[in-house]
């Protein structure tokens, strides 16, 4: 419990610091969101509306400390401001619209690549010298190719030439987004090729990390003791060796899970797939500070939450963490 409370305190301080920076950086940057919007509309907004727009975008002549507390209050009430790019749509509505696409595609692809890569790395290390080691250079080849090249090649071969997958989009535009079998099937069909390309580009890293960690772990005394006791190979491999060897991979998984909500920009550009990453790109291009702030806040919460979950997993997998030892 003491370990858990210490970590909670650390993450609360980190969250406060991140929110404060998220408030300060756009206000220190040049430009005024209200003036940018008026410029985009070519002066069709009356000048008297400028102050109202500044209030909507969280920019005013009030003292900075007062704006800061107003910003914190708006966050607690779920008010992240109005998007300039999609004016007058609230930022929270834009995030709700785009986030599910990113979460489903990237999270599932990442978990599949992690699980499959860790399993293959465990088996390859356990059966060193077997034909399974030939998989390592093959998988490494895919990870060595720049991802956008790999995605474009797969898009050209499987979507354009063979017509096995849709070329772009997240679903068939003739369908209305709902929970009907037709829409779900269309969404799965559109997500398959991006997911496969993501797994191929990332699986080699998990295989190599797990394989190298397993090779070191297999020489430990507790593994030799488990084998001497006559335990089955499967139990020794997974319950004793892999359980400890997977710890470095869990750390890497946490860091990548935390950035899942940022989207995979290359995936969303190459496959014209909807998601947070493409929205962030549009926000940067249009100086949409409210949308950028909302997405950065979401990324901060995701990274801190993912690292906190990993702390809990570490405490379950490694008793030394619970006892404060290294």
N, C-alpha and C positions, 0 to 999 in steps of 0.2 A: 504494500500500500504506500509506503514512503517513497519507493521508486516511482510509482504511478503519479503521486502528488507532485513530485519534483518535475516530472516531464510535463504534466498539465500546466504548472506554473511557467515553465520555459516556453511552451507553445502559446500561452496567453500573452506573454511579453512580446514574443515574435509576431503575433497577430496584430497587437497594438502598433508596433513599429511599422509593419507593412501597410496597415491602413493609413497611418500618418503620412508615410511617403507617398502613398497613392493619392492622398489629398494634396500634398504640397507640389509634387512634380508638375502636374498640368497647370497649376496656378503660377508657377515660376516660368513656364514656357511662354514664348511670345504668342500673341494672338488672342482674340476674343471669340468664343464660340458663337455668340449672338451675331457679331459682325460678319463672321464667316457664312452663317446661314443667310443673312441679308444679301451678302455678295453673291451667293449661289442663286438667289431669287431675283437678282438684277434690279434691286431697289423696289420691288413690288410690295414690300412691307413698309408701312408708314414708320417714320423715325420714332414716333411716340411709342411704338411697340417694342423698342429696343430694351427698355428697362424690364418689361414683363418677360422678354426672352432671357435676359441675364438672370432673372430670378429662377426661371425654369432650368437653366443650365448650371445653377449653383454659383454664378459669378455676379458679384455686386460690389458696391462701394463700402460695404460693412467691414469692420476690422477683421483681420485674418483669423484671430482667435474665435470671433463669433461665427464666421463661416465654418470654422473647423467643427464647432459643436453642432451647428446646423447639419453639417455633413454626416457626423456620427448619428444624429437623430434620424436623418433620412435613411441611413443604412439599417438601423434597427427596425425601421418601419417598412423595409423592403423597397424603398424609393431610391433607385440608382440614376435618376435623371431621364432626360429626353434625348434620344439619338438624333444627331444632326444628319447622318446619312439617310436614315429612314424616318425623318421628321414627319408627323409628330408622334411616332411610335415610342413608347417608353423602352428604356434599355432592358428592363427586366423581362419584357415581353419578347424582345429580340433574342435574349439568352435562352428563354424557355423554348423558343421555336427552333433554335439551331443546336442547342446542347444535346438533345436526345440522339441526333444523328451521329455526332462525334462520339458520345459515350458508347453507343452500341457497337459501332464499327471498330474504333481504336481499342476499347477495353477488351472486347472479345478477341481481337487479333493479337493483342499483347499477351493476354492470358494463355491463348493457344500456343503462341511461340515460346513463352516461358515454360509452360508445362511440358510440351513436347521436347523442347531443347534440354530441359533439366533431366527428363527421363532418358533421352538418348545419351546425354553426357554421362549419366550414372551407369548405364549398361555398357557403353564403350569402355569406360574406365575399369569396370569389373571384368570385362572380357578383353583385356589388352592383347593385341596380336591377332585378333580375329578379323574376319572380313568386314566387320562393322566399322573398323577404323577407316575404311575407304570412304565412308560417308563424310568425314570431316573435311577433306579438301573439296568435295563437291559442294557442300553447304557453304564453305568459306568463299567459293567462287561467286555465289549469288550475293553474299554480303559485301564482297569487294567491289561489285559493280555499283556505280552511283544509283541511288534509288530511283531517281526520275528516269534514268535510262532504262532500268529494269521495268518500271511501270509502263513506259511508252512502248517498249518491245512487246510486253504482254498484252497491252491494249491493242496494238496493231495486229498481232497474230491471232489472239483468241476472240477479240471483239470485232475488229474490222474485217480480217481475212476469213476466219472460220465462222464468224457470226454466232459464237456460243454465248456471249454475254452482251449486255447493253453497252453502248459506247460511253454514255455520260448520264449524269443525274443520279438521284437517290431513289427514284421510283418512276413509274410510267405516268407522264403528265396527264394522261386521259383519266386517271383515277383520282378520287378524292381521298386525302389522307384520313384513314380511320383504322379500326381493328378488324376489318373484313379479311377473309382469307386471300382474296385477290390482291389487296394492297400489301399485306404482309409478304405474300409470295413475290410480288414485284420488288419490294424493298430488299428481300434476301437475295434475289437474282442480281440486283444492281450492286450489292455490297460484296458479293463473292470474289470478284476479280480484285478489287482493292485490298480485301482481306488476305487473299492468297499472296499477292505481291508483298504486302507488309510482313507476313510470316516468313517468306523466303528471304527477305532482306535482313531480318533480325534473328532468325533462329540460330545461326552459326555462333553468334556471341554467347548465347545461353549454353550451347553445347560445349564450347571451349572452356567457359568459366566453370561449369559443373565438372567437366572431365578433369581439369587441372586440380580443382579442389578435392575431388574424389581420390585422385592418385596420392595426394598428400595424406588424406584421411585414412586410407587403407593401410598405411604403415603404422598407425597409432596402436598403442598397447591394448586399448579396450576393444578394438576390432579383432585383434589376434586372440584376445581372451574369449570373445563371443564365438569365434570359430573353434577354439579349443574345447568349448563347452558342448560342441556338437549341434549348434543351432543351424537351422536351414539357411541355405545361401540367400534366399529371398529376404528372410528376416534380417540377416546380417547386413545385406546390401542396402535395404531401405530403412530399417528401424535403427540401425547403429551408424553406418557410414554416411548414407545420403542425408539423414536428418541433421548431421553436423556440417556436412559439406555444402548444404544448400544455403547456409547463412549469408555468405557473400552475395549470392544470387538474389536473395530476398531483399537485401539493401538496394541492389540495382533495380529490382522490380518496383520498390517503393518510389524511387526517384522518377521512374518512367510513368507509374500510375498517377503521381502527382501532377504530371504535365499532360495527362491525357485530355483534360478539359481544354487545353490550349489548341487541341486539334492537331492533325498532321497536315500542314499547309500544302506539302507536295502532293499528298493523296487527293486533297480537295481541289487542287488546281488541275492536276493531270486528268483525273476522272470526272471533273466538274461536279464533285460530290458536295452536298450542303454540309455545313458545320461551323463550329466556332472559329477555326483557323482562318477560313476565308472571310468571315465577318471581321476578324481582327485586322486582316490585311486591308479591307475596305475602310475600316475606321482610321487606320494610319494614313492611308492615301487621302482621305477627306478631312483630316484633322478633327475627327470626331472624338473629342476628349471624354465626354460622358460614356460613350460605348467602350472606349479603351479602358477607362477607369473600372467600369463594371466587369469587363473580361479579366483585367489584371487582378481585381479583388477575388473573382472566382478561382483563378489560377492559384492565388495565395492560399485560399481556404483549402483547395484540393491538395496542394503540396504539404501543408502542415497536417492535414487530416491523414494523408497517406503515410507520412513519417511517424505520426502517433500510432497508427495501426501497426506499423512495423515494430515499434518499440514494444507493443503488446505481444506480437508474435515472437520477437526475440526473447521476451521474458518467459514465454511458454516453452520455447525450444531449448533455451540455454539457462539452466538454473543459476549460473554465475552472475547473470544480469540481475536477477531478483535479489541476490545476496550482496550486490555491490562490488563483486570481484571481477577482474578482467581475465 
